[in-house]
Amino acid sequence: MITPVLRVLRVALVVIVGMVATAPASAHDLERTKVTLTFARDGSFVLDVANDPDWLLQRLEPFPVALSPPVSDRDARLAALGRVFIDRVVLFVDGHEVRPASAEYLAPLATYRLRGRMPAHAQSLRWYYGLVIDPYPLTIHRADDRSITEWIAGDAWSRSLDVSGQFQTPGDTRLLVLVVALFVIGPIIRVAGSRRHGGTGLRARPIDTPAPTGE
């Protein structure tokens, strides 16, 4: 038979377990954070940061910014706060910050799209997003078609992520063009030389050598 004390303890245990199990999910649903970083061969990148728009506006509005003219529409306000948002994220590459050059708010996707360029010889990246508090996925699409997904522990730095070996410098491109040109031009030169000597590659008979008599 269950005593009243045991019944109370059991109910309390169920309540505590339920609160622990549902709290992280509810918080994550509120923020809805998702980050995607896509690189191109020339070092340029597109950084998409998605959040719940109402939550995001509440987090950005405390930062002082002059909107002229004043904007009341939520999406319009988020679009006007693009420069403020750039300051809330950090791309730390080989010991130096790489700042995005532009920020565009995509209202249908509730996403800030940031663009910029990495150093050609970048080796490692650490990422930080200063508005969130709950875990979220960071997906990196490399220029060499490899993808990495890293879970970030909310208001925390990512681990060091490998971004090396995927970018081409102008010198790399010129060298590639030179190598291809040598492979293409070499056979053409050999064919042209063969045609100049009779087209068969055999040694031509001297002009003053008497022709066979047929004996």
Sequence and secondary structure as in RCSB ss.txt:
>XXXX:A:sequence
MITPVLRVLRVALVVIVGMVATAPASAHDLERTKVTLTFARDGSFVLDVANDPDWLLQRLEPFPVALSPPVSDRD
ARLAALGRVFIDRVVLFVDGHEVRPASAEYLAPLATYRLRGRMPAHAQSLRWYYGLVIDPYPLTIHRADDRSITE
WIAGDAWSRSLDVSGQFQTPGDTRLLVLVVALFVIGPIIRVAGSRRHGGTGLRARPIDTPAPTGE
>XXXX:A:secstr
   HHHHHHHHHHHHHHHHHHHHHHHHHHHH  EEEEEE TTSEEEEEEE  HHHHHHHHTTS    SS   SHH
HHHHHTHHHHHTTEEEEETTEE   SEEEEEGGGTEEEEEEE  TT  EEEEEESS  S EEEEEE TTS EEEE
EE SSS    EE TT    HHHHHHHHHHHHHHHHHHHHHHHHHHHTTSSSS    TTS      
